[in-house]
Amino acid sequence: LFLIRVKTTFSAAHRLYKPELTDSENFKLYGKCSNPNGHGHNYDLEVAVAGKIDSSNGMVINFYEVSRLIDELIHDKVDHRNLNTDVDFMDGLIPTAENMALKFWEILVPHISEGKLFSISVGERGSNIVTYFGPDPNFSDIATAVQS
Ligand code: NI
């Protein structure tokens, strides 16, 4: 079983807040990410696809195909945008790294043609990283699915 990992970065602005809370309550919950006028992050994104090697071409999935999907479906929609206001698939969601990883998963999963989408990781500053394994991960199922 192989794990193919494709990394990229993007820059985006956000503000984490719940409108029903006061600024000081939001600060308690989200810290500096609740600053009223928003701020930017340089995000790290990693998409991992698990799969079996195809002996006819020596690959699990073409890295460039995964990169193209990430660029077209995610990067182009979030890079240099305001995640609270400019990104349709984040509408109504608090733009935490967790919610971003969840939406990125939903967007990518139908497009992964070889192997199985294994995880999506979103990092806010190198040190704070969220990894999402999908809504109902079962790692032995993944191993079985990619062998068949
Ligand atoms: Ni922030």
Residues whose N, C-alpha, C, O or C-beta is under 5 A from the ligand:
A	BS01	NI	C33
